[in-house]
């Protein structure tokens, strides 16, 4: 994936594609869809591909390794059943494309870019002389209007910019360049942050400003360097005097920084945080204002930002969104939404590349860049506020709608602006119960009571569930009358006993959720009135008993948990909410979802899962039941993604159990959770035959 970057100049604009942050620049050997150009205000464009890239000879070592890996993959595929070959075929096709590019000469794009308004561009490249050698930095300063290189600094060049202080690694990160193009801010893990003059004079040395921290992003504003300090997380923003290096302010951010932009007048800086939050800093005072135009954003989504020249308007866009928000910073109102989304460039051979668009303010215009094409949006002035022309209006911010528990759900959804997706939300609505566990004492718990661990209560003629030719482990049983007393709106039968069993998968204490483990989960419903007796546990193998043990505990029910899926769930993505609906959905779940008490395990019956590592468990179940590998890569650009998203929306959480060594000696992997899912139509029909499991760990 690549980012398209657009920079406005005094006499035009500079555009370039670079690898998306976090992606390995060594993988970008294929030049399709990549570009660099200078375009004058009159529209004349000059190709700068060679000026902005480095020669990149064929990588014979990497190609040999890829070829050897492909040979092994082809051999392995021949031994696979036909039903399991598709994923391997896709992987072979992908690595074959990589091999083809590794065997050809190419051009290397920079991974860092800084630009001045008079057309000076500082490019930073990561270079490896050999596949196994550590990366080195190459810096190149160019004049895009003149079309020439002003300065180039290479490893082993006899000192200079990359050899400041005791830096022997020559891997300095380029953080920013001053507005006059005379200085750059560089950083190494061993030598800290330094400002260096680009005329190859003596560097002005700054001491490390945050002990034991890394620095990932930077920007320049008149009189100051802004840098992002990563201490445990990328969560601090520092302002340093650009001449002395003295700290002017040190701010703790509300999240992980993903982008930073400074207004041309130097008054304000916008900091985009992962998940859609933007913090705007008044640079003179260090005061911070937080904006959340993208309600319902996924927590790990990159947020890109731009600020108007007068510092009065913010543009913000999420990596996987279809709209850019234009927010007035004086009023806090999101004035307009403009359509803007990632572009997929498909080649004749079927391959695809994905790029995220660039955007910037220029004078009285908001300018976007997508697949190399520039589009301009005029901004007329209305009542002294700059407002942009767009295809849709975002509603003005209003006080959050309050849930009226006396009204039907559909009526509430209409007031929250969710009438269009009411049918989906009614389907997802699943009132859950939180489970409180209390370790059992010496006295036996009553037969038929809700209980974790120990021996189950079953009718005398019940055959003990088996899987892989051995008895399954008993996990938990629920008295459904007790559940109905605490959560009367639950969708399980109102009486009887629900018993949950789990198989052992060889060396693993429980199934992991792959297709070959079908039948590894068993849920039995015993109707009320059945004669129950405590069934002794059959002898399990020593291996199973050594890796799976749950101590007996009584269960108390309390209404609470996730009634609706979290905003970053694939189930929510399947609804394809509009921006105004996203806000309404977030307002709704903030009122109906209830987190477990602080520090308490997240045991929950029904509702929706508390995910630790991803939002795709329902999709993983749908794929596994269909015989697909649930852990193989599947991105929104994949043609099959929409169908799997539709199927995922039909799955529902039945039960989740958290690690709870204090009450029950229960541990799922690395202090994780175990989840049981069921197709919603079967759950509501009280058919528990095809339950499926997933696990997530820290």
Number of C-alpha atoms within 10 A of each C-alpha: 19 22 22 24 21 25 24 23 20 12 14 20 23 23 21 24 26 23 21 15 14 7 13 12 19 14 13 21 22 18 13 12 17 20 20 22 19 24 20 15 13 8 11 9 14 15 15 18 17 13 16 27 19 17 11 15 14 16 18 15 13 17 19 14 11 18 16 11 13 18 12 11 15 13 10 12 18 10 9 11 8 9 9 13 15 13 15 16 13 11 16 18 14 12 15 16 13 19 20 15 19 25 17 15 14 19 17 25 29 23 20 19 21 22 25 18 18 17 23 23 23 26 21 25 25 21 22 13 9 12 13 9 9 12 16 19 19 21 22 21 22 21 18 23 18 10 15 13 15 15 14 16 19 18 17 11 11 10 15 19 25 28 18 22 12 9 17 14 17 20 22 28 24 27 26 23 28 22 20 12 20 13 19 23 26 24 23 21 16 14 19 22 25 24 25 23 19 21 14 14 10 12 20 16 18 21 12 18 16 16 10 13 17 20 23 16 21 23 23 24 23 16 13 22 25 28 23 29 26 19 14 9 13 22 17 20 22 20 24 21 16 21 13 12 20 14 15 16 16 18 16 12 19 15 18 21 28 23 21 24 23 25 20 19 12 18 18 26 27 26 27 27 27 23 24 25 24 30 21 23 20 16 20 11 10 17 13 16 13 16 18 17 23 24 19 23 23 18 15 15 18 23 25 27 26 26 27 24 19 14 22 17 24 26 25 26 29 27 20 15 16 15 20 22 22 25 24 20 18 10 11 16 18 24 22 22 24 20 12 20 19 22 15 16 14 13 11 6 6 7 12 16 16 16 23 24 24 27 26 22 24 19 12 16 16 21 20 20 21 20 20 20 9 16 12 15 15 15 16 14 11 9 7 7 15 19 19 21 16 15 9 11 15 17 13 11 13 7 7 12 15 12 17 11 8 7 9 9 15 15 14 20 22 14 14 21 17 24 16 13 15 18 13 16 21 13 14 21 18 23 22 31 26 27 23 18 20 16 17 19 10 6 6 9 15 11 13 21 18 25 27 26 20 22 19 25 23 24 14 12 8 11 8 16 20 18 18 13 6 16 20 24 30 22 21 24 26 23 20 24 18 19 26 19 13 18 19 16 14 21 18 19 19 18 18 19 25 22 22 23 20 24 24 27 15 11 9 14 20 25 21 18 24 20 17 14 20 17 18 24 27 22 19 17 20 19 14 16 8 12 13 18 14 15 15 11 14 12 10 14 11 8 13 22 14 10 13 18 18 20 15 23 21 22 23 17 21 16 20 21 26 26 21 26 22 22 20 18 21 21 28 22 13 17 18 12 17 13 21 18 20 20 23 22 23 17 19 20 16 12 12 15 19 15 13 17 9 7 6 11 20 22 23 28 29 24 27 29 30 21 17 12 12 12 20 17 28 30 23 23 29 24 21 20 20 11 15 19 19 21 14 12 9 12 10 10 14 10 10 11 14 14 10 17 22 17 18 22 23 18 24 29 25 25 21 24 22 21 21 20 14 11 18 20 14 20 19 19 16 10 14 18 26 21 24 24 26 24 24 18 13 16 22 15 12 13 16 20 15 17 23 31 27 19 21 20 15 9
